[in-house]
Amino acid sequence: MAERNAGRTVKYREMSKAELETQQGELAEQIFRLRFQLSTGQAEGLKKLREAKRDFARIKTVLRETELRKA
C-alpha cells in the first residue's frame, strides 16, 4: 500500500500549481458531499472520504513544499 501512496505523491509533484489548486478544490467539494452522505446515514462513502482526505492533505503538502522552495 505504501508504494501506491508514494505513486500518488509523485503524480501530484509532477502537476503544475494551477492543476494542484484545481484538484484541491474538487477534493474539497467531494469531501463535503461525502460528509453530508455520512451524516444522512449512508455509510458506504467512509472509505472514499478517508481516501479523499488523504489526497487533499498530499496536495496541500506538495503546494507547501513548492512554496518553501521558492522562499
Secondary structure, DSSP 8 states (H G I E B T S, - for coil): -HHHHHHHHHHHHHS-HHHHHHHHHHHHHHHHHHHHHHHTT-GGGHHHHHHHHHHHHHHHHHHHHHHHHH-
